[in-house]
């Protein structure tokens, strides 16, 4: 949906920052009455611009303070190996993000864990058991400098 007008962009900016904002507050902030504002929100949802509404949890508060960025290289980039890896990773709740990459590594994952022992278990019991994996490099985040899920709308 490329034809977002300024009102749509304002609605999206507000909802990205606070998905629980009331319709009355959204409509007041964008200068519409509630009915046309709700209509626009429903159109944005139907078009897939708004994919879902979620609660963003603080990983430290829920007991998952360790963030690990894991680079994975496969033995070969055959379609079957890529598919096998993707299906396995999709099942693992510890993996919050997974990207197929260009460059020297095939995948980049963001993994969360309660502690180093939990990450070691994840590594030994899950990641290293995929046949196609040739090498794994783990980098531990020392501090989160910035985290956002708010997209900068053009």
Secondary structure, DSSP 8 states (H G I E B T S, - for coil): -----HHHHHHHHHHHH-TT--HHHHHHHHT--HHHHHHHHHHHHHTTSS--------TTTTT--EEEEEEEEES---HHHHHHHHHHHHH-TTEEEEEE-SSS-SEEEEEEESSHHHHHHHHHHTGGG-TTEEEEEEEE-S------------
